[in-house]
Amino acid sequence: MDATQILTLGLGLEAPWILKDQHLDTSVSPHRLDLYVEAERGSLYPCPECGKACPAHDFADKTWRHLNFFQHHCYLHARVPRTKCPEHGVKRIEVPWARPGSDFTL
């Protein structure tokens, strides 16, 4: 098992989300671990209103503070889509690793 698989398992990521990259910055104190999550290209997302699978309309870069990884501060970064639902219009989806509107992971 490599580092990406271990971190993916630890974060509980499931399709369409994948861990794209990780970076440990040891030049700062405390050390900082940045994890970059992306959705697989062409994925469909559930409309937040009705749950219907919809294509992405656009994306916004978001960051969440995660629990420390040992002694390192950990941040999760993702491009979060807004869906384009034919019934409800354009809505930002909720990500599985955070409560709605929160800047912290579950």
C-alpha positions in Angstrom: 0.0 0.0 0.0 1.4 3.4 -0.9 0.9 6.8 0.8 -1.9 7.8 -1.5 -3.9 4.7 -0.8 -3.3 5.0 3.0 -4.4 8.7 3.0 -7.4 7.9 0.8 -8.5 5.2 3.2 -7.9 7.4 6.2 -10.0 10.2 4.7 -12.8 7.8 3.7 -12.8 9.1 0.1 -15.2 7.3 -2.3 -15.9 7.7 -6.0 -16.0 10.2 -7.6 -13.5 11.7 -5.2 -9.8 10.8 -5.4 -6.7 12.0 -3.6 -4.8 13.8 -6.4 -1.7 15.1 -4.5 -0.2 15.6 -1.1 2.6 17.9 0.1 4.4 18.1 3.4 6.0 21.4 4.1 8.7 21.0 6.8 10.0 24.6 6.3 7.3 25.9 8.6 6.6 25.2 12.2 4.4 23.3 12.9 4.9 21.3 9.8 2.0 21.5 7.3 0.4 18.6 5.3 -1.7 19.7 2.4 -4.0 17.1 0.7 -5.6 17.8 -2.7 -8.8 16.0 -3.6 -10.4 16.1 -7.0 -13.5 14.4 -8.5 -12.9 12.2 -11.5 -13.4 14.1 -14.8 -16.9 13.8 -16.2 -18.5 12.8 -12.9 -22.1 13.4 -12.1 -23.1 14.8 -8.7 -26.3 14.6 -6.7 -28.4 17.8 -6.8 -28.6 19.1 -3.2 -32.4 19.5 -3.5 -33.6 16.3 -5.2 -30.6 14.0 -5.3 -30.8 13.6 -9.1 -27.4 12.9 -10.8 -26.4 16.1 -12.6 -23.4 17.4 -14.4 -21.1 20.0 -12.9 -21.8 23.6 -13.9 -18.6 25.1 -12.4 -16.1 24.6 -9.6 -14.9 26.7 -6.6 -11.6 26.0 -4.7 -12.3 25.3 -1.0 -10.1 24.5 2.0 -10.9 22.6 5.2 -8.9 22.2 8.4 -8.5 18.5 9.1 -7.3 16.7 12.2 -3.6 16.8 12.7 -1.7 14.1 11.0 0.6 13.1 13.9 2.1 16.4 14.8 1.6 18.0 11.4 -1.2 20.5 10.7 -3.4 19.1 8.0 -5.5 20.9 5.3 -7.8 19.4 2.7 -8.2 21.3 -0.6 -10.8 20.5 -3.2 -12.5 22.0 -6.3 -16.1 21.7 -5.3 -18.7 21.7 -8.1 -22.1 23.3 -8.4 -24.5 21.1 -10.2 -26.9 22.2 -13.0 -30.2 20.5 -12.2 -32.9 20.9 -14.8 -35.5 21.3 -12.0 -33.6 23.3 -9.3 -31.0 25.2 -11.3 -27.4 25.7 -10.2 -26.6 24.6 -6.6 -23.3 23.9 -4.7 -23.0 20.3 -3.7 -22.2 19.2 -0.1 -18.9 17.2 0.2 -18.9 14.0 2.2 -16.0 15.0 4.5 -17.5 18.2 6.0 -20.7 19.5 7.5 -22.6 22.0 5.3 -21.0 25.4 5.5 -18.1 24.2 7.8 -14.4 25.0 7.3 -13.5 21.9 9.2 -13.7 18.2 8.2 -15.8 15.7 10.0 
